[in-house]
Amino acid sequence: MGILKTAATVAVASSVHGRIQRRQQQRWAAQDQSAGLAPPPAAQPPPEAAPPPQAPSTDMSERLAQLAQLSDLKNAGVLTDAEFDQQKARILNA
C-alpha cells in the first residue's frame, strides 16, 4: 500500500515540476523576445514516471483500497486508461 502512495506522490510531483519548468521557460522566452534576444533551445521534459509493480496481495480489503487509489490516480490524470486497466487486472488477478 505504501509503494502505491509513494508512486502516486512521485508521479504528481514530477507532473507539477514539469508544468512549472515549462511555464518558466515560456516566461524566459517571452522576456528574451521582448529584449531582442534569440530564445534558447527548448529542453525536453522528463518522461512521466509510471507506478512500479507491486507484490501480489491476498487480502480483499487491501485489494479494494488499491483499486480505490488506482481510480484516484486515473481521475487525477496520472494514469492513462491502458495503465489503469493493466494495473487493475494485476490487482484483481493477484
NORRATA-V580493 format. One record per residue. N is the residue number from 0. RES is the residue in three letters. OMEGA is omega as a letter, one per 20 degrees, with the letter a starting at -180 (* if undefined). D_LAST is the distance of its C-alpha to the last C-alpha in Angstrom with 2 decimals. Layout:
<<N:RES:OMEGA:D_LAST> <N:RES:OMEGA:D_LAST>>
//
This chain:
<<0:MET:a:14.11> <1:GLY:a:17.31> <2:ILE:r:16.15> <3:LEU:r:15.39> <4:LYS:r:18.76> <5:THR:r:20.49> <6:ALA:r:19.27> <7:ALA:r:20.50> <8:THR:r:23.74> <9:VAL:a:24.32> <10:ALA:r:23.78> <11:VAL:r:26.17> <12:ALA:r:28.64> <13:SER:r:28.68> <14:SER:r:29.30> <15:VAL:r:32.06> <16:HIS:r:33.61> <17:GLY:r:33.79> <18:ARG:r:35.47> <19:ILE:r:37.93> <20:GLN:r:38.74> <21:ARG:r:39.44> <22:ARG:r:41.54> <23:GLN:r:43.53> <24:GLN:r:44.17> <25:GLN:r:45.45> <26:ARG:r:47.78> <27:TRP:r:49.11> <28:ALA:r:49.68> <29:ALA:r:51.58> <30:GLN:r:53.66> <31:ASP:r:54.42> <32:GLN:a:55.51> <33:SER:r:57.74> <34:ALA:r:59.26> <35:GLY:r:59.79> <36:LEU:r:57.40> <37:ALA:r:55.10> <38:PRO:r:51.39> <39:PRO:r:49.26> <40:PRO:a:46.63> <41:ALA:r:43.35> <42:ALA:r:40.53> <43:GLN:r:37.12> <44:PRO:r:34.50> <45:PRO:r:31.49> <46:PRO:r:28.37> <47:GLU:a:25.82> <48:ALA:r:22.97> <49:ALA:r:19.42> <50:PRO:r:16.78> <51:PRO:r:15.36> <52:PRO:a:11.74> <53:GLN:r:9.97> <54:ALA:a:8.44> <55:PRO:a:4.88> <56:SER:r:5.98> <57:THR:a:6.72> <58:ASP:a:9.72> <59:MET:a:10.21> <60:SER:r:13.06> <61:GLU:r:11.37> <62:ARG:r:8.86> <63:LEU:r:12.18> <64:ALA:r:13.98> <65:GLN:r:11.81> <66:LEU:r:12.34> <67:ALA:r:15.96> <68:GLN:r:16.46> <69:LEU:r:15.09> <70:SER:r:17.57> <71:ASP:r:20.26> <72:LEU:r:19.88> <73:LYS:a:20.26> <74:ASN:r:23.21> <75:ALA:r:24.76> <76:GLY:a:24.78> <77:VAL:a:22.74> <78:LEU:r:20.09> <79:THR:r:21.16> <80:ASP:a:19.92> <81:ALA:r:18.37> <82:GLU:r:16.56> <83:PHE:a:15.42> <84:ASP:r:14.15> <85:GLN:a:12.35> <86:GLN:r:10.60> <87:LYS:r:10.00> <88:ALA:r:8.43> <89:ARG:a:6.10> <90:ILE:a:5.35> <91:LEU:a:5.59> <92:ASN:a:3.81> <93:ALA:*:0.00>>
//
